[in-house]
């Protein structure tokens, strides 16, 4: 399945597809470290929600991998708090602690299985879409139990600025179970990154227009990402994705 807009010249506006009708019970899963969450994450979630008619989008903050860079990073609780602030004004957005509260490594296949159990416990038939960048999905054949994962959820794949687009034929040749389980979207392309935001915060620069105002206030109030005030390292049993 592909939602590619086709070849357009740089001066030609891309056609805007209408929002799809809401599919009752449909849920998008957007995982990440969210260190910090920014407008790029929110724009992606809203685009996928409208294009696929999702009833809800669930943001799933991950534990920070133990071998992350040495630059200051926010704690799991700070990242959860920032995501909660960022999604508070959108009734279709929710945040989950499923990976933060579970000990040991967290793999996408385990997270999706737990979310399926939660949906069924709530009396809903699971209808899940896993939201990820084209860059990340290229590694899907090497993820933990990829065949089981694609059997539990479909994939909404968004482009990433500076990365090559995903070739669906290439993916399905390496993971045949993914055939018909992947939707390629053509946007949005947001040139915003957590690395840049952390660097600006460390330098005392404004984060306005990069993150929601409530998140910018939280970062300032808690003095996150300051070079001389690094957060305590996360526990050893961090999330291992994918």
C-alpha positions as CSV (number, residue, x, y, z in Angstrom):
1,X,0.0,0.0,0.0
2,X,1.4,3.4,-0.9
3,X,0.1,6.9,-0.4
4,X,2.9,8.5,-2.4
5,X,2.0,11.9,-3.8
6,X,4.0,11.3,-7.0
7,X,6.6,13.4,-8.7
8,X,6.3,17.1,-8.1
9,X,8.5,20.0,-9.0
10,X,9.8,22.0,-6.0
11,X,7.5,24.9,-6.9
12,X,4.4,22.8,-7.2
13,X,2.4,22.4,-3.9
14,X,1.8,18.8,-3.0
15,X,-1.9,17.8,-3.1
16,X,-3.4,17.5,0.4
17,X,-5.4,14.4,0.9
18,X,-8.7,14.8,2.9
19,X,-8.8,13.3,6.4
20,X,-10.1,9.8,6.5
21,X,-13.2,8.9,8.4
22,X,-12.5,7.8,11.9
23,X,-12.2,4.0,12.3
24,X,-13.7,3.2,15.8
25,X,-11.1,1.4,18.0
26,X,-8.1,2.2,15.8
27,X,-4.9,3.1,17.6
28,X,-1.6,4.5,16.4
29,X,1.5,3.6,18.4
30,X,4.3,6.2,18.4
31,X,7.3,5.2,20.4
32,X,10.5,7.0,21.0
33,X,12.8,8.5,23.7
34,X,11.1,11.9,23.3
35,X,14.2,13.6,24.7
36,X,12.4,16.0,24.4
37,X,9.2,15.6,22.5
38,X,8.9,18.3,19.8
39,X,6.6,19.6,17.2
40,X,8.0,17.1,14.6
41,X,6.6,14.2,16.7
42,X,3.3,15.9,17.2
43,X,2.9,16.7,13.5
44,X,3.7,13.1,12.5
45,X,1.2,11.8,15.0
46,X,-1.5,14.2,13.7
47,X,-0.8,13.4,10.0
48,X,-1.0,9.7,10.5
49,X,-4.2,10.1,12.7
50,X,-5.9,12.0,9.9
51,X,-4.7,10.0,7.0
52,X,-5.6,6.6,8.5
53,X,-8.7,7.8,10.5
54,X,-7.2,6.7,13.8
55,X,-9.4,7.1,16.9
56,X,-6.4,7.5,19.1
57,X,-2.6,7.9,19.0
58,X,-0.7,6.5,21.9
59,X,2.7,8.0,22.6
60,X,5.0,5.4,24.3
61,X,8.2,6.9,25.8
62,X,11.0,4.4,25.9
63,X,13.8,3.9,28.4
64,X,17.0,5.5,27.2
65,X,19.4,2.9,25.7
66,X,22.5,2.4,28.0
67,X,25.0,3.4,25.3
68,X,23.4,6.7,24.3
69,X,25.7,9.7,23.8
70,X,27.3,11.4,26.7
71,X,25.4,14.6,26.3
72,X,22.9,15.4,29.1
73,X,19.6,13.7,28.7
74,X,16.3,13.9,30.6
75,X,15.3,11.1,33.0
76,X,12.4,8.7,32.2
77,X,10.1,10.6,34.5
78,X,11.0,14.0,33.0
79,X,10.4,12.7,29.5
80,X,7.1,11.2,30.5
81,X,6.1,14.5,32.0
82,X,7.0,16.4,28.9
83,X,5.0,14.1,26.6
84,X,2.0,14.4,29.0
85,X,2.2,18.2,28.7
86,X,2.6,18.1,24.9
87,X,-0.4,16.0,24.3
88,X,-2.7,17.4,26.9
89,X,-4.7,19.7,24.5
90,X,-5.4,16.9,21.9
91,X,-8.2,14.6,23.0
92,X,-7.0,12.0,20.4
93,X,-3.5,11.8,21.9
94,X,-2.6,9.7,25.0
95,X,0.6,8.7,26.7
96,X,1.5,5.3,28.0
97,X,3.9,4.1,30.7
98,X,4.0,0.6,29.3
99,X,7.8,0.6,28.7
100,X,8.8,2.9,31.6
101,X,7.2,0.7,34.3
102,X,8.3,-2.7,33.0
103,X,11.7,-4.0,34.2
104,X,14.2,-5.4,31.8
105,X,14.7,-4.7,28.1
106,X,11.6,-3.7,26.1
107,X,11.3,-4.9,22.5
108,X,8.6,-3.5,20.2
109,X,7.1,-7.0,19.8
110,X,6.6,-7.2,23.6
111,X,5.2,-3.7,23.8
112,X,2.7,-4.3,21.1
113,X,1.6,-7.6,22.7
114,X,1.0,-5.8,26.0
115,X,-1.0,-3.1,24.2
116,X,-3.1,-5.7,22.5
117,X,-3.8,-7.3,25.9
118,X,-4.8,-3.9,27.2
119,X,-7.2,-3.3,24.3
120,X,-8.9,-6.7,24.8
121,X,-9.1,-6.1,28.6
122,X,-10.9,-2.9,27.8
123,X,-13.4,-4.8,25.6
124,X,-12.0,-3.6,22.3
125,X,-10.8,-5.6,19.4
126,X,-7.2,-4.5,18.7
127,X,-6.7,-2.5,15.6
128,X,-3.1,-1.2,15.9
129,X,-0.8,0.8,13.6
130,X,2.9,1.1,14.5
131,X,4.2,4.6,13.4
132,X,7.8,4.7,12.4
133,X,10.2,6.5,10.1
134,X,11.3,5.0,6.8
135,X,14.8,4.9,8.1
136,X,13.8,2.8,11.2
137,X,11.6,0.4,9.2
138,X,14.5,-0.6,6.9
139,X,15.8,-2.5,9.9
140,X,12.5,-4.3,10.5
141,X,13.7,-7.7,9.2
142,X,16.4,-7.7,12.0
143,X,14.1,-6.7,14.8
144,X,13.1,-9.2,17.5
145,X,10.5,-11.7,16.1
146,X,9.6,-9.5,13.1
147,X,7.1,-12.0,11.6
148,X,5.2,-12.1,14.9
149,X,5.3,-8.3,15.1
150,X,3.9,-7.7,11.6
151,X,1.2,-10.2,12.4
152,X,0.0,-8.1,15.4
153,X,0.1,-4.6,13.9
154,X,0.3,-2.7,10.6
155,X,2.9,-0.1,9.9
156,X,2.4,3.6,9.1
157,X,5.8,4.7,7.6
158,X,6.6,8.4,7.4
159,X,9.7,9.9,5.6
160,X,12.6,11.3,7.4
161,X,14.4,14.4,6.2
162,X,17.8,13.5,4.7
163,X,17.1,9.8,4.5
164,X,16.2,7.8,1.4
165,X,12.6,6.8,1.0
166,X,11.6,3.2,1.9
167,X,11.4,0.8,-1.0
168,X,8.4,-1.4,0.0
169,X,9.5,-4.1,-2.5
170,X,12.9,-4.2,-0.9
171,X,11.3,-4.6,2.5
172,X,8.9,-7.4,1.6
173,X,11.6,-9.3,-0.3
174,X,13.4,-9.6,3.1
175,X,10.3,-9.9,5.2
176,X,7.5,-11.5,3.2
177,X,5.2,-11.3,6.1
178,X,5.2,-7.5,5.8
179,X,3.4,-7.6,2.4
180,X,0.2,-5.6,2.6
181,X,1.0,-4.6,6.2
182,X,2.8,-1.3,5.4
183,X,1.4,2.1,4.5
184,X,3.9,4.6,3.1
185,X,3.0,8.2,3.7
186,X,4.6,11.2,2.0
187,X,4.8,13.6,4.9
188,X,5.3,15.5,7.0
189,X,9.0,16.3,6.6
190,X,10.0,18.2,9.7
191,X,13.5,19.5,10.1
192,X,13.5,19.3,13.9
193,X,15.6,17.0,16.0
194,X,16.1,16.3,19.7
195,X,19.8,16.7,19.3
196,X,19.4,20.3,18.1
197,X,16.9,21.1,20.9
198,X,19.2,19.7,23.6
199,X,22.1,21.7,22.3
200,X,20.0,24.9,22.3
201,X,18.8,24.2,25.8
202,X,22.4,23.6,26.9
203,X,23.4,26.9,25.5
204,X,20.5,28.7,27.1
205,X,18.9,29.5,23.7
206,X,15.1,29.8,23.1
207,X,13.2,26.7,22.2
208,X,10.2,28.7,21.0
209,X,8.5,27.2,17.9
210,X,10.5,24.0,18.3
211,X,8.6,22.4,21.2
212,X,5.2,23.2,22.7
213,X,5.3,26.1,25.1
214,X,4.5,23.9,28.1
215,X,7.5,21.7,27.3
216,X,9.8,24.7,26.9
217,X,8.7,25.9,30.3
218,X,9.3,22.5,31.8
219,X,12.8,22.3,30.4
220,X,13.6,25.7,31.7
221,X,12.0,25.2,35.1
222,X,13.8,21.8,35.6
223,X,17.0,23.0,34.0
224,X,17.2,20.1,31.7
225,X,20.0,19.5,29.3
226,X,22.4,21.9,31.0
227,X,26.0,20.8,30.5
228,X,26.8,21.3,34.1
229,X,23.6,19.7,35.5
230,X,23.4,16.3,33.7
231,X,20.5,14.1,34.9
232,X,21.4,10.9,36.7
233,X,21.9,8.0,34.4
234,X,19.0,5.7,33.8
235,X,19.1,2.2,35.4
236,X,21.0,-0.5,33.7
237,X,17.8,-2.4,32.5
238,X,17.0,0.2,29.8
239,X,14.8,-0.3,26.8
240,X,16.4,-2.1,23.9
241,X,14.7,-1.2,20.7
242,X,13.5,-2.5,18.3
